[in-house]
């Protein structure tokens, strides 16, 4: 079974020390780099040591801001050979011209930069490590949160079911849950509290997502919660179920490891076939998913394309198709609001 | 026997060109053809950009099929596909800028306004008063994914330790990268800042806030625009839609000797152009200012927008509709509610653009472009978005670029642009009509009295317009009228001289003439029922067929 490669860029803070190499195989929990954040800086008086006026100190600098210093390293030297040395190890941040002091920030402990991604390192450049991912990528339409990884678990019975708080228990810890049509802010909060790594949903009310973000922000401010958590929406905002075809794909890959990047609206599922692709501009006979109200998230089959331009209720003249939805309703829908869903053998027949 | 010679029928040919504006969500295309010696727009369409060229050519061919020489019908797609193409496109990505400044309210705010209006997106802002520790500030700058850095702070002629500290912070955060740095702070610190970076890394730009009282954004904007072009999309700059739109509007202003404000509201970008009658122009390009803008959905955004709707749509539905439009900008509003939300969002973005740059006043013509305006189901809706969003103070003509042809024509080179726009002058813009917008006056009291004179028609008026009132009068496309406007004390049209009586010529359009005494900016009642009633009444005035007040006909 061959798997497609996606290329993922893992941002690395400038100044971090990369701990991998091109060609290396990395796992989601692997360390790609370590970063030592600067902590409270100290001011190192230079003017007196150099016997210079404060304004003249900057002309004597040996280093530029950003330079790493070890204890005793020379920071500045006069033409007469007088030197000022750093009393601590850290990073030089600059010089205060008014009093002739150097600002040196000691570095804190090493913090790991985890990629949350599995694959082969393709390149290392300033600010990023690029990884070839041996997995299927699915881009969603919205999302929040951090990069996480975990086992993919389907947590609802069908694609249109709402993910309820009661469905989340300790067994979900460290997993990426596939929900259905919606999750309330309460459900998201409980999921995070239970140590769930991430949640994939068809849709969610924007208001509930914002409420959840606000709660998390406040908790972080009081130092309560620091675990990573991500949410990905694959269909739209509001109560929107995952398209049954896509839901079946998730179900088929339950138990596989996945990496979810909420803010980037992206999920990778490893050792998986690609998700059922979608195409704009569906043709007659093709299965489609509708976006925008009143048919948002509903699937059906295009039975005809209307001749000439027609206007939906909004009054905007546009190309329309007649869609037989799966609930039996027949309705005209702007073609721009439809996507053809393609099954794995390449056909789109409904 | 006489032999009859058959005369060969010459192949029918067509002289066509294609104007294409490839947007981030929608592609707008027009076929122009020469008929009886004149170039005309023969047909136009807009389609999601993802549908591709083949569909575009087929769509245009089907639009033209009924009106072209039947001998061409079968070859129409090929003719369109091979026609000379005049094209522009939305920048493929926005430039990302890291901003470091001394004060959040002064230097950072001024620099941010300038950078955003030059088409940059601000990825990270750090200031000495942002409430973070120095270490946290450095950490945030180190993590920022940026194409360039902008440092601002300190007034000209002064030393500022804080500005130098921020420059040092950027130098420390930037280590290992070669992203260019623009120093736009105190002119006294140039050498000190340059010494913090490797040679050639720092470019100097004039301080946008040279003193506490003065803001001087233009030179920095120019420097940032230039840097953006070099870094993000080097090459054919005039093919970038915001640049082409500016050139197009400037040329229309020069050719018609009018002061014009043009606004192109797209999915991602919003471009504003202020053009003088001699063609000199200035533009503002907001890379995140379009309908997919995050500003609409940030905290409080949906609630604000819900308050500006004439329909009772709750905040939750507004938020979801805005997010869905952001997520899929190439879809279209299908319901009345979604259209109302989309148009309210457009009004809000226009108002925000005006608030950033100051009031629009004394402008002869206001041009609206972009799908939300050009594809409004009713011209009156486009009129309302422009009128309520921009609030053009004074006497202003309003028009839309319905075919989306202005930007592609603006991408022609200097020698051709005048000829191109001139050749299509009759088809290029769809005149909506004119507006007379005043401000001031006591609520409910008369604000202005307007008399309308048209050659060959009876005079109408004086029509009394009360403060807070909106009056629509019919004035069709191609019609012209002279207005005599008598202003009440305390009421102004924004003219420099406080004249009580104003004479002006106005042009009609598909909507008509609007006499608008609702003030600048608009104020809405706090109570939701009152607010909706007021918004509905304005919508009704704008969308109903205007009628002449026959009781006010004064002379033949």
Interface residues (C-beta under 8 A of the other chain):
Chain A: X11 X13 X14 X15 X16 X35 X37 X38 X39 X40 X41 X58 X61 X64 X65 X66 X67 X91 X92 X93 X94 X95 X96 X97 X98 X103 X105 X108 X126 X127 X141 X142 X205 X206 X207 X210 X236 X237 X238 X280 X281 X291 X292 X293 X294 X295 X296 X311 X312 X313 X314 X315 X316 X317 X318 X333 X334 X336 X337
Chain B: X47 X48 X50 X51 X55 X133 X134 X135 X138 X139 X142 X143 X145 X159 X161 X164 X165 X167 X168 X169 X171 X172 X173 X174 X175 X176 X177 X192 X195 X196 X197 X198 X297 X299 X302 X315 X316 X319 X320 X321 X322 X323 X324 X327 X328 X330 X331 X332 X333 X334 X335 X336 X337 X338 X339 X375 X377 X378
